[in-house]
Amino acid sequence: MTPITPAFPALRLRRLRSSPALRALVRQAHLSPADLILPLFVQDGRDCESAIPSMPGITRKSVDRIVTAAREARDLGIPAVCLFPYTPLSARTADCAMAWDDDNIANRAIRAIRDAVPDIAVMTDIALDPYNIDGHDGFVREGRIVNDETVAALVRMALAQARAGADILGPSDMMDGRVGAIRAALESEGFGDVAILSYSAKYASAFYGPFRDAVGATAALRGDKNTYQMDPANGDEALRLVARDLAEGADMVMVKPGMPYLDICRRVKDAFGVPTFAYQVSGEYAMLSAAAANGWLDRDKVMLESLMAFRRAGCDGILTYFAPEAARLLQD
């Protein structure tokens, strides 16, 4: 359809911006607490939490405090939390066996939230990096991150999380074939209702640094993740990855990081029309928080503007550390 565009002064585009009421009537993108997922870092201990210096205001929490955070998120209208375990270097191993231990810290947190806050969805992370002595998402063999052996381990990890009561599994490892293997295992073990939100287009980004501090992976990581995470220069490849994961049984797909890759979010949504999410990652949170702390930006305004950008780019939801702050502002 060719738009009809009269000439000035018949056309004054400022007319529809002249008052809050008119702006609200023609607003195209909308943001609510229901669009947000809150990432949470869980650690061992009881009634305790520890600061993450590179993520001001964000802490690792013991399971009991994770439950409190999940309850607060539910009360703010946030529909889901996503759990990430902190594992000290001393507890990491080459075989990553803790990843599929039914009693690991992440699975204990899943069960605790399920019992105490059953009406919030619990999402998990599936990758070996929180447990790997090498800090990688997959097994390292002679300096190479191996694919198929890693996928078999990820299936075991996924089943342990499903047994614990996870609603949404988030494979973030970027190994080939992992979505299909996880979906087949879930179906065969009676977990057909567990959803998969695949990190389909996860880039080898420099914006992940504070997150690696949060989960204890910074000191462990040897080398880089360029052989399995995406090249930041590539866009078409992201569409191939999304198509593959959907064909293998993903229910939803993720683009990560967020703001530097809004073009990818838009392309994915336009091409596939499926539930599309983005992760406003730790580096994005850290740089906005630091600028606000220095008085260079208005924290509330840039937070909401950044989140609206995801919705405008076609995202159905956003993983963001700003979720509780944003939800309170949106409720008010």
C-alpha positions in Angstrom: 0.0 0.0 0.0 1.3 3.4 -1.0 0.8 5.9 1.9 -1.1 9.0 1.2 1.0 12.0 2.2 -0.6 15.4 1.9 1.6 18.5 1.8 2.2 20.9 4.6 0.2 22.5 6.2 -2.4 19.8 5.7 0.1 17.4 7.1 1.5 18.4 10.5 3.1 15.4 12.0 3.5 17.2 15.3 -0.3 17.2 15.8 -0.2 13.7 17.1 2.6 14.5 19.5 1.0 17.6 21.0 -0.3 16.0 24.3 0.2 12.9 26.4 -3.3 11.7 25.4 -2.6 11.9 21.7 0.8 10.3 22.0 -0.8 7.4 23.9 -3.5 6.9 21.3 -1.0 6.4 18.5 1.8 4.6 20.4 2.9 1.6 18.5 5.0 -0.3 21.0 4.0 -1.0 24.6 6.0 -2.1 27.6 4.6 -3.8 30.7 6.0 -6.0 33.5 4.6 -9.0 31.7 7.3 -8.5 29.0 10.2 -9.1 31.4 12.2 -12.0 32.7 14.4 -11.5 35.7 17.8 -13.2 35.7 18.9 -14.4 39.2 22.2 -15.6 40.4 22.1 -18.4 43.1 24.8 -19.4 45.5 25.3 -21.8 48.3 24.6 -20.7 51.9 21.6 -19.7 54.0 20.1 -16.3 54.3 23.0 -14.6 52.6 24.0 -12.8 49.4 27.2 -11.4 47.9 27.8 -8.3 45.8 29.0 -8.5 42.2 31.3 -5.4 41.8 30.9 -5.2 38.1 27.1 -5.3 38.3 26.2 -2.6 40.9 23.0 -3.4 42.7 22.9 -7.1 41.6 23.9 -9.8 44.0 24.2 -13.6 44.2 21.6 -15.0 46.6 21.2 -18.1 48.7 18.2 -20.3 47.8 16.0 -18.8 50.5 16.6 -15.3 49.2 16.1 -16.5 45.6 12.6 -17.5 46.7 12.0 -14.1 48.2 13.2 -12.5 44.9 10.9 -14.7 42.9 8.0 -13.8 45.1 8.7 -10.1 44.8 9.0 -10.5 41.0 5.6 -12.3 40.9 4.0 -9.5 42.9 5.4 -6.9 40.5 3.7 -8.7 37.5 7.0 -10.3 36.2 6.0 -13.7 34.8 9.3 -15.5 34.9 12.7 -15.7 36.5 15.8 -17.3 35.0 18.4 -19.0 37.3 22.2 -19.0 36.9 24.3 -20.8 39.5 27.6 -19.5 41.0 30.2 -22.1 41.3 33.6 -21.3 42.9 36.7 -22.4 41.0 37.4 -25.1 43.7 34.2 -26.9 42.9 34.6 -27.0 39.1 35.7 -30.2 37.4 36.7 -31.3 33.9 33.9 -33.8 33.7 31.3 -31.2 34.8 29.3 -33.8 36.7 27.7 -31.3 39.0 25.8 -29.9 36.0 23.3 -32.9 36.0 23.4 -33.6 39.8 19.7 -33.5 40.9 20.8 -31.7 44.1 23.0 -29.0 42.6 22.4 -25.4 43.6 20.3 -24.6 40.5 18.0 -27.6 40.9 17.5 -26.9 44.6 16.5 -23.3 43.7 14.1 -24.6 41.0 12.3 -26.9 43.6 12.2 -24.2 46.2 10.6 -21.7 43.9 8.2 -24.3 42.6 7.1 -25.0 46.2 6.8 -21.4 47.4 5.9 -19.4 44.3 4.1 -21.9 42.0 2.5 -19.2 39.8 5.8 -17.9 38.4 7.6 -19.6 35.6 11.1 -20.8 36.2 13.6 -20.7 33.4 17.0 -22.3 33.5 20.4 -22.1 31.7 21.8 -25.2 29.9 25.5 -24.9 29.4 28.5 -26.4 31.1 30.4 -23.2 31.8 29.2 -22.8 35.4 30.7 -26.2 36.3 33.6 -26.5 33.8 37.2 -26.1 35.2 38.0 -24.6 31.7 35.2 -22.1 31.8 33.7 -23.2 28.5 30.2 -24.1 27.6 31.4 -27.5 26.4 34.0 -30.1 27.1 37.5 -29.2 26.1 39.6 -32.0 24.5 43.2 -31.2 23.4 42.4 -27.5 23.2 39.1 -28.0 21.2 35.6 -27.6 22.4 33.9 -30.9 21.3 30.4 -30.9 20.1 28.7 -34.3 20.3 30.1 -35.3 23.7 28.9 -32.0 25.0 25.4 -32.4 23.6 25.1 -35.7 25.5 26.0 -34.0 28.7 23.6 -31.1 28.0 20.8 -33.7 27.6 21.5 -35.0 31.1 21.6 -31.5 32.5 18.2 -30.7 30.8 16.5 -33.8 32.2 17.8 -33.0 35.8 16.3 -29.5 35.5 13.0 -30.9 34.1 12.8 -33.3 37.1 13.4 -30.4 39.4 10.3 -28.6 38.0 11.7 -26.1 35.4 9.1 -24.7 33.1 11.5 -23.3 30.4 14.9 -24.7 29.5 17.4 -22.3 28.0 20.2 -24.0 26.0 22.8 -21.2 25.8 25.8 -23.3 24.8 25.6 -22.9 21.0 26.5 -26.6 20.2 25.1 -28.0 17.0 22.1 -30.4 17.5 21.5 -29.7 21.1 17.9 -28.5 20.8 16.8 -31.6 18.9 18.6 -33.9 21.4 17.0 -32.2 24.4 13.6 -32.2 22.8 13.8 -35.9 22.0 14.9 -36.7 25.6 12.1 -34.6 27.1 9.5 -36.3 25.1 10.9 -39.8 25.8 11.1 -39.1 29.6 7.5 -37.7 29.9 8.4 -34.0 30.0 6.6 -33.0 26.8 5.2 -29.9 28.3 8.6 -28.3 29.2 9.3 -25.5 26.9 12.6 -24.7 25.2 13.7 -21.1 24.8 16.8 -21.6 22.7 19.7 -19.1 22.7 19.7 -19.4 18.9 21.7 -16.3 17.9 24.2 -15.9 20.7 27.2 -13.8 19.7 30.8 -14.1 20.8 30.4 -10.7 22.5 32.6 -8.6 24.8 29.5 -7.5 26.7 29.4 -10.7 28.8 32.3 -9.8 31.1 30.3 -8.9 34.3 28.1 -12.1 33.9 31.2 -14.2 34.0 32.2 -12.5 37.2 28.7 -13.3 38.6 28.9 -17.0 37.9 32.6 -17.4 38.8 33.7 -18.2 35.2 36.2 -15.3 34.7 39.1 -16.9 36.4 38.3 -20.3 34.9 38.0 -19.3 31.2 40.9 -20.4 29.1 40.9 -19.0 25.6 37.8 -17.6 23.9 34.4 -18.8 22.7 34.8 -17.9 19.0 34.5 -21.4 17.7 31.0 -21.9 18.9 29.4 -18.5 19.6 28.6 -16.3 16.6 30.8 -13.9 14.8 29.4 -10.3 15.6 29.8 -9.5 11.9 27.2 -12.0 10.7 23.5 -11.5 10.3 22.3 -14.1 7.8 23.8 -16.9 9.9 21.5 -15.9 12.8 18.5 -16.7 10.6 19.9 -20.1 9.7 20.5 -20.9 13.4 17.0 -19.8 14.3 15.5 -21.9 11.5 17.5 -24.9 12.6 16.5 -24.6 16.3 12.8 -24.2 15.4 13.0 -27.3 13.2 14.5 -29.2 16.1 11.8 -28.3 18.5 12.5 -24.9 20.1 9.3 -23.2 21.2 10.9 -19.7 21.5 14.2 -18.2 20.4 16.7 -15.8 21.8 19.0 -13.1 20.5 22.0 -12.3 22.8 23.3 -9.6 23.5 20.4 -7.2 23.1 20.8 -3.6 22.2 23.8 -4.1 19.8 21.8 -6.7 17.9 18.4 -5.1 17.6 18.6 -5.5 13.8 18.9 -9.3 14.4 15.8 -9.2 16.6 13.8 -7.5 13.9 15.0 -9.8 11.2 14.2 -12.9 13.3 10.7 -11.7 14.1 9.9 -10.7 10.6 11.3 -13.9 9.1 9.7 -16.4 11.4 6.9 -14.7 13.4 7.7 -16.9 16.5 8.1 -15.8 20.1 11.3 -13.9 20.0 13.3 -12.8 23.1 16.4 -10.8 23.7 18.8 -10.7 26.6 19.9 -7.2 27.8 23.1 -8.6 29.1 25.4 -7.8 32.0 27.6 -5.4 30.0 24.6 -3.4 28.9 23.3 -3.2 32.5 26.7 -2.3 33.8 27.4 0.5 31.3 24.0 2.1 31.8 24.2 1.8 35.5 27.7 3.3 35.6 26.7 6.3 33.4 23.7 6.9 35.6 25.8 6.7 38.8 28.1 9.3 37.4 25.2 11.6 36.7 25.6 11.4 32.9 22.3 9.7 32.2 18.9 9.6 33.9 18.7 6.0 35.1 15.0 5.6 35.0 14.5 7.2 31.6 17.4 5.3 29.8 16.3 2.0 31.4 12.7 2.3 30.1 13.9 3.7 26.7 16.3 0.8 26.3 13.6 -1.7 27.1 11.1 -0.1 24.8 13.7 -0.5 22.0 13.4 -4.2 22.3 9.7 -4.2 22.0 9.9 -1.8 19.0 12.4 -4.2 17.4 9.8 -7.0 17.6 10.8 -8.8 20.8 8.0 -10.5 22.8 10.0 -10.4 26.0 13.3 -9.3 27.5 15.7 -10.8 30.0 16.9 -7.9 32.0 18.5 -7.2 35.3 16.4 -4.0 35.4 13.2 -6.0 35.6 12.2 -5.1 39.2 13.0 -1.4 38.8 11.3 -1.2 35.5 8.2 -3.1 36.7 7.8 -0.7 39.7 8.0 2.3 37.4 5.6 0.8 34.9 3.1 0.0 37.8 3.4 3.6 39.0 
